[in-house]
Amino acid sequence: MKKLSYGLTSAVIISTCLSSGAMAEGIGGLSQAIDTPRASSNLADNLAINFDFREDYRALSFGFQASDRFEIGISFPTYDEGNSSASGNELSFGLRFLDESDYVPSLTVGVVGFGSDDRGSGEYVLASKTIGPVQASAGLGWGRYAQLNAANRGDDDGTIRTDHLFEGDNEAFANIVWDTGFKGVIAAAEYSTIAGPEAEETIAASLSYQIIDGFSVAGFINNQGNAGLRLRFDANPTKPLVQENVGRGPHPYVENRPAQASQPQPTADQVFALLMERLEKEEIQIDRFAMRGDTIDVTASSPTDPVFARITGRVARVLSTVAPASITTFRITQNTGAFDSNVVVLDRAGLDAAVGKPNAAALTWGATSFEASPLNRPAALGGTAFEPRFTYGIAPAFKADFITSDTLEFTGTLNANARYTFSPQTFVSGTVGYRFLNQWTQQDPPAEPQPRSDFTSYAPDIAYLQSLSVRHRFRLAPQLYSRVSAGLFERAYGGVSGEMIWRDPEQNFALGLEATYVQKRAYEGWFGFEDADASTFIGSVYANVGQNGNFVVFDAGQHVAGDFAVGLTVGRNYANGWRIAASTGWSEEKDAPLKFGAEIAIPLSWTSAEGGTSTTDLSVGGPSGDFGSRISGTGGLYDELRASDKRRIEDGFGEFWN
């Protein structure tokens, strides 16, 4: 995954060096021909990341097919306007109301820039028909699709506005997209009744070439004398680039039979030794083993397999062959690093009844229950004393800068990280950074420090201390997880923070509360502070919704600027470790614009035959402001507990017998 990420990064850097003319804006991350809409792929879970580059317009956008009918887009455009520029932040939706048939086209309605009435907003109604490798579409557009470089439809004051939807002038458009079938080449052409400086109508053409699987580049040109470039990354979390579990055949399951009177039963030491030996080949670690009465209790983990349901199934297979006949229950504990979280309780008779059946996974789920791990457990085999360790590394980080740049400049920072771990629950860590690509021009510090908008007052051209803090995680009760942190959390703030999360493994929701007190860090130097402080007090609800790993996170409370604000994150956790989410926030302050963000985590196991539980993470947010902002770097607990969600384990239970 790292090679793929660096490839995408390099392509973005190259694209910013090209020169091109102005062109009509894109489509907010939704399916598009060139600059006009087209029907979506209808393939649920498809993800697309686009980077558009034109002389006076740039945009980074994300498109996600949440279902076969519904797609979501988030876009971060920047418009150059003479000697100045303006940035946008758009949330978009496309919904197919009518399916395509032999004689009837599909019908899709889309809204780009939902809740906003600025220059990036627009609506459309689209009819599409596919004939072999060709897809043809025609429709009507409002807002941005009714005029070239659309002027403002109103003032975007941060409130959600809907009174302008499908109102005002409209223009017709049509496009055709042809998959040539030749080495990933796709050709497209489109027509719009929008007038430009060179003609009364706009005609455009493009050619796209797939460089490697999932990554393509396209060039555009139109009759208005404009040209542009688009880079595109495509993926589907449910379709890995490599075959999963290569060379990892599971052990057979053996149904339990009553022991014969003359048949000796293995001891706990013998069962533990056999379990360790057989699971080592599958890279599954047993950190704790106990056999008492009719129960075997183990703590299992894997550095290569992110699907805990599959880990649980493979442990159960081996236990079925080595456990005494008197054992009727397997208890398999999940460890998140700092915590023993869930205990997955398997009824051995239920496993016997399920094995070999067509609906074995469903039957096994019916024989499974969940418990919170107890705070104190009796001594067991396999437990080893933790040895403190020191780790460090140096790595570059690249991002599109929406805070200090109005032109979506690509920035590069070299980060030196170090961490000393005292125990599984406690560590101290720090990061020293140096921004080597696209420094900002340092501004004079304001008369009074600001929550966020004074970021460019921090010195940019010297090595700086990004963070230095200590963090301790612990449990107050089996279902109550806690954290305390202290130190320099981020470039602008340092202080103390505490958090608690209540979660019952049998429930599909959790409740959290975080309180933080911080001081504004000095604009110069590593350790000083300004005469300004802030407190935050934020409550959270984490809920799994429906099927397929869908989740919602709702936050509300006092934020950094002392304002009351709410945040909403909606996304999908996949059993294989993928995570895709979109977020937004609202503040009681009227001049606080709505901000949308996107988060993507791609597991190494999705791209590498060797597998791995680590992920490549991408997080993009809208223009940062003083309001609706919270402290970063404190170490949110739910990031550690997310893999222990009952729903996430249930979604992966189809892998239990694999």
N, C-alpha and C positions, 0 to 999 in steps of 0.2 A: 504493500500500500504506500510505503514511503516513496518508492520510485514513481508511482503514479501521481502522488501528490506533488512531488517536485516537478514532474513533467507538466502538470497543469499550471503550477506556479511559473515555470519558465516561459510557457506559452503566453501567459498574461503579461509578463514583463516584455516579451518581444512585441506583443501587440501594441503596447503603449509607445513604442518607438516608430510606428508606422504613421504615415500622413494620409489623411483622407478628407473628403468634403462632408458637409452637413447632409443629414438625411433624416427623414421622418423618424419619430421615436419608436421604440419597440413596444412590447405588449405586456409588460409587467410580470413575466415569468410563465404566462400561459402559452398553450400551443400556438404556433405562428408559422406563416409561410416566410415572409420577409419582415414586413411591418404590419401586416393585416392578419386577422385570426384565421385559424384552420381548426378542423375537428381534432380532438385529442386521440391518443392511441387506443383508448379503451382498456389498456392493460393496467390493472390496479397495482399500486406501489411503485410505478415508474417514477424516477427522480431525474431531473435535468438541472444542470447549472450552466448558465449562459453568461458570457462576457461580451458586451457590444462595445465597439469602439468606432466613433466617427469624430470628425474634427470638432464639432461643437456639442457632442453628446456622448456620454459614456454610461454604461449601466451594468451592474452585477445583479443577476436575477436567479431565483430558485423556483422551479416548478415541480409540483408533486401531485400525482394522480392518487387521491385518497381513496377512490373507488372507481369502478369502471365507468361511472357517469360523472363524477365530480372531481375537478382539479383545482388546486390552490396555487397561487403565485405570490411571491414577495420580491420586490424589486427596489434597488437603490440607484436611481439615476442621478446624473449630474449634468446640468445644462450650462454651457458656456454662453455668456451674453456680453460680447464686447470685451471690456476689461474686467468683468466680474463673472461670477458663476452662481448657480443656485442648485441646491441638492434636494432631492425628493426621497420619499419613503412610502412605498405603495403596497397595499394588500389587495389581491385580486381573486376572483372566483369565476369558474366556468362550469355550467351545469347543462348536461345533455338531457333534454326533455323527451326527445323522440329518437328511437333507434332507426338506423338505416336498414332498409329492406331491398328486395330486388328492384322495386320500382319507385320507392319513396326515399328521399334523402333524410339524413339525420338532421335534427334541429337543436341548436345549442344557443344558450343565452349567457353572456358574459358581462361582468362588471370589473373594470380595471381602476385601481385607486379607490377602493370601497371606503365610504365615509368621508372622502375628501372631495373638494370641488376645485382643486388647483389644476395647473396645466397638464398634469399627468393623468387625470381621470378621464374615463370614457366608458361607453357601453356599446354593446353590439348584439345583433341577432344574426345567426349564421346557419345556413343550410349547406350540407356537404354530402357528396356522393363519391364512392370509390369504385373504380373500374380497373381491375387488375392492379398494376403497379402505380396507377395514377389516382390522385385524390383531387377533386375539383370542389371549390367552395365559393359561395356568393352570399352577401349579406348587406345589412345597413348598420352604420356606425354613428354614434353621437359623441360629443365632446372631442377628445383628441383625434377621433377618426372622422371628424366632420370638417377639420381645417388643419392646414399645415402648421407645425409648431404652435399648437393651440394656445391661445391667450388664456389667462385665468378666467375660470367660470365664476369666480367669487373669491372671497378671502378665506384661506384655510386657518381657522382660529383654534384648531385643536379639538373641536367638537365633531361628533359624527353627524354628517349631513346626508340626507337622502332626497331632499326636495328637488334636486336637479336631475335625478336619474331618468334617462330616456326623454329628456326635455330639450327643446331648442332645435337647431338645424341638424339635419342628418345627411349623410352622403353614402352612396353605394360603393361597394368594393367587390372584387372577385380575385381568386387566385387559383393556381394549379401547381401541384407538387408531384414530381415524377421520380420514383426510385428506379434508377437506370439498371440496377442489378450488376453494375460493373464496378467492382472494387470499392464499394461504399460511396459511390458518387450519387448525389441527389440534386436534381435541378428544380428550380422554382421560378415562377413568374407571377406577377400580380398587377392588378389594375385598380385605380381609385379615381373617383371624380373630383378629388381634392386638387385645386390649382396650385401651381408653384411659380417660381420666378422665370422659368423657361417655357412652361406649357400650361394649358388650361386643365390638363388631366395628368395624373402621375402613373407612369409605367415603370416597373422595376423587375430586375432579374437577379438570380443568385445561383451559385454553384457551391455545393458542399462536398467535402472529401473527408472520409474517415481515416485518420492517421493511424490509430490503433483502436482495438476494440473498446468502444465506450467513449472515445475522444475524437472530435471532428472539428474542422475549421471551414468557415464559409466566407465567401466574398460577395459583396452586393454592389449594384450600380443601378441608377435610374435616369430617366430622361430629363431630370432637373439639373443634371451635371454633378450629382453627388455619388459618393461611394462609401463603403464601410466594410468592417470585418466583424465576424462573430466567432467566438470559441465556445464549444459546447462539450459538456461532460454528461454522459448518460449512464444510469445504473438502475438496477432493481434489487432491493435487499433480499428478495425471495429467490433470486437466481444468482448464486455465487459464481465468481469467475473460475473457480477450481472445484473439482469434485470434493465434497466433504468426506471426512473420515477415511482418507486414502490409506489402505493397509491396516485398518483397525477393525478387524472382525471381532465381534463380541463373543464372550464365553457362552456355552450353552446353559440353559436354565434346567435345573433338575427338580422335579416335583418332590415334595416332602413325603416320606414314608415312615411309618412307625419303626422305631429301632428294635432289632431283635435282641432278646435277652442276652445272647452271647456276643453281641456286637459292641465293641468298645466305642465310646463317644469321645470325640476330640476335646482337648482342653482349650481354654481361652488362649493360651500361648500358641498352641498349634494352629488354631483358626486364624489368629492374627498374623502369624508368619506366612501361611498360605495366601491369605488375602493380600498382604503386601506384595508377595512375589508375583501373583497373577495380575494385579492391577498396575504394577510398575511398567509392564509392557504397553499399557494403554495410557501411560502418563497421568494416572490418577493417584493422588497422594492420600494416605490415611494418617491424619494427625492425632487421632485419639480413638481408642478401641476399648470397649467394656462389654463383658458378657455376664449377665446376672439373671438368674431365674429363667424366664421364657423370652428374654429380650437381648438382642445385640444392639449396641449403641456405638456408632462410628461418626467421626467428623471427616468429610471427604471434600477434596478440591482438585482442580486441574489447572495447570498453567496454559494449556492449549485448547481446552474445550469450554466455550462460553455457555453451553446449554446444560444447565444443572439437572434437568429432567433426564437427559441421556447419561450423565454421570451417575445419577441415582440408580438408573436401570442397570448399568454395568456393575455397580457395587452389589446390587441385589442378585444378579446372575451368579456372581462368584460366591456370595454368601449361601445361595441355594445349594451349592455343591459341597461346601465345607462346614456349614453350621450343623450342630447336633439336631436330631429330630425333635428334641424338646423345645427348640426355639420357634416361637410362633410370631414374633414381631421384629421387624428391622427398623431401627430409628437412625436416620441419616441426617446429620446436622450440616447446615450450610454456613460457611464462614466467609465474612466479607473483608477480612483483614484485621479490622479493629474489633469486630463483634462476631460472636456466634449468634446468628439471627434465627432462621427457621429450623425447626426439626420436622423433617418429612417422615411420617409414620406409615410404614407399609405393613399390611396384614398379609402374612405368608400364605395363608389359605386362599386369600383373594388373588394373590399372584398365581398360585397353582391353578385356580379356576380360569384365569385370563390367558395364560400362555398358550400360544398356538391358535387362538380364536381370531376370526377376521376383525373383530372389534376389540382386540386385546388392549389397546391403549385406553379406550373408554372404560373397559371393565377394571383395569388397573387403577384408573383415577377414582373409580367408585370405592376401591379398597384402600384409598390413601386419605390421610388426615394431616393437619398441620398444627404445630404447637410452637409457642415461643420457647427459645432455649432458656433453661433455668440459669439463675445467676451463679449458683454454686452446684457443682457436680462432684461425685466421689472420684477418688483416684482411679486412673485407668492406664492401660498400656499405650505406648506410643508417644506420650507427652514428653517433650524435651524442653529444657530450659532455654528461654529466648536469649540470644546473644546480641548485644547492641552492635549496630553496624553503621558505617559511614559510606554514603554514595554521592557521586557527583557526575556532572556532565556538562558539555557545552553544545548548544544547538542553535541554529538560526530560526527565526520566526518571521513569517511574512504575513502581511495583511493589507487590505484596502483601507485606507485611512479616511474615516468619516468624521473625525473629531478635529484634526488640525489642518485638514485639506478640504477645499471646496471643489476639487477636480478629481476626486476619487483616486488620489495618488497611491501607488503601490509602495509600501514601506517595508524595510527590512531591519530587524533587530537581532543582535547576537546576545544570547542569554547564557550566563554561567550559573548553573544550579548546584546547590549542595544541600544534603540532608543527613542529619544524624538521628537515628531511630533508637530511642531508649528502651521501648517495649512495643508490642503490637498496638498499644493505645496511645503512645506518646512519642512525638518527634519534634525537632526544631529544623526549620528549613529557611533557605534564603536564596535570592536571585539577584545577580548583578547584570545589568543590561547596558548595551551600547547600540544606539540607532545609527547604522552605517549607511542606510539608503533613505534618501529624501528627508533630511532634517527639516524641521519647521523653523521659521524665524521667531526667535524668542521675543515675547512682548514684555513690556514693563509690568511688574506686578500691580494689581489694582489697589486702590486705597484701602479697601476692605476685601479680604479673601472671599472668593466665591465658591459655592459647592463644587461645580464642575467646569463652568465656562472659562476659568482662568488656567486651563491646562497648558496653554502655550506660554505661560509665564515660567514654567519649569525649564531649567537649562537643558537644551537638547544635544549639545555637541560634546559632552563628556560622559564617561562611564557613570552610571547612577545606580543607587541601591533601590531596586524595584520592591523587594519585600524581605522581611526578616521577622519570623514569628515562631511561636511555640504553640502546639495544638495537643490537646488531651481529649480522648473520647472515652466514655464510660456509660454504664447503665445504672440507673437508679432503681429500676424494677425490671422484670422480664420483658415488659412491653414499653418501657420508657428509655429512650436512647438520648444521650446528652453529649455536649461538647463545650469546652471552653478554649478560647484562643486569645493570645496577647502578642502585641508587637506591631511591626509596620506591615500592614495588610496589602497596600497598593502604593502606587507612586504618590498619591495625594493625601492618604490618611493612615494613621496608626492609632492603636488604642486597645480596648478589650472587647470581647464578644462572647456571648453565651447562647446556646441553642438547646432545645429539647424537642424530640419527636415522639409522639405516641403512635404505635402501630401494633395491631393485632394481626398475626399472620393469617388468621382465618377471615379477615375482613379485606375489602378491596379499597380501603381508604386509610389515610393517616393524617394526623394533625400535628402541626409544628409551630413553634414560637421562637423568635430570635430577637435578642436585645443587644445593642451595640453602642458603645460610647467611644468616640474617636476625636483626635485633635488633627487639625490641618497641618500637613508636613511643610517644611520650609521649601521655598522655591530654589534655594541654593544649598549645597551640601547634602550630606547623607542622613544626618540624625536630628537636625533641628526641627522646631515646630513654629508655626505662626500662632498669633493670638486669636484663634478661632476654633470652636469645637462644634460637634454635632452628635445627636443621639437618634437612633432608629429603634423602633419597636414594631415588629412585623409578624403577623400571624399568617399561617399557610394551611391550605387544605390540599392534600395530594390524593387524587381519586383515579382509579381505573374505571373506564367506561366502556360498556359493551364488550365486543370481542376483538381479537387481532392485536392486542397490546395497546389499544387506544387509552390515552390518559389525559387528565386535566390537572393543572396546578393553578390555584387561585391564591394570590397574596394580597394583603391589605394592612395598612398601618402607616405610622409616621416614618417618612423617608429623610434623606440627608438634609434637604433644605428646610426641614421642619414642616413640610406639606403632607397632607394626607393623600395617599395615592394607592391605586390598586394595580395589580399585574395579573395577566392571564397567559398561561402557556398551554397550548394544545398540541399533542403529538402522538407518536406511535413508537412503542418499544417492541422490537422484534426479538424472538427467542434466541436468534443467532448472534445478538449483540448490537445490531444496527439500532440507531435511534434517530428519528427525524421529528423536529418540533418547530412550531412557530409561536412567537410571543408578541404581546403588546402591553402597553401600560398607559394609565390615565392618571392625571394629577388634578387636584382641586384648583390649582392655579390656571387661570384662563389663558395665559400666554404659553402654556406647556403643550406643544404639539403631540399628537399621537405618534408613537414610535413602534415600529414593527421590527422583529428580528427573526433570524432563522438559526437553528442548531442542527448539526449533522454529526453523527459518530459512526465511523465505518470500522468494523472489527478486522483485525489482521487475518483471522481465520477465513474471512470471505474472499481474500485475494491470495492466500498462501496455502500451499498443500501441507505445510508444516503446522498450520493452525496457530492460534494464539488468542489470548483474552484481551490484549491491549487494543486500543482503538486509535485511529487517526481522527481528530476532532476539528470541526470547522464551526465557528460561531461568528455570526455577523449581526450587527445591530444598526439601527438608524442613527441619525445625528444626535449626539449626546447633549443633554441640557442640564440645567440646575435642578429641575423638578422631576419627580417620579424616579429618583435615582437612589440606589442603595450601595452599601459598601461591598466590594468584591475582595476575594482572597481570604475570607474568614474560614472557609472550609465547610460548605454546606453538607449536612449529614445525609440528606436524601440521595446525593450522588453515590454514596457508599452503599445505601440500603436498596437502591432501585433494583438491582439484580435479584433481590430476595422477594420481590412482589409475588404473591400467590398467583396472580393472573399471568405474570410472565412465565412462571414455571408451568402453569396449566397450558399456556399456548405452545410450550415446547414438549408437551407430554406425548405427542405423536412420535417423538424420538426415543421414548423410554425403552423400547425393545430393540433399538438399532445399535 
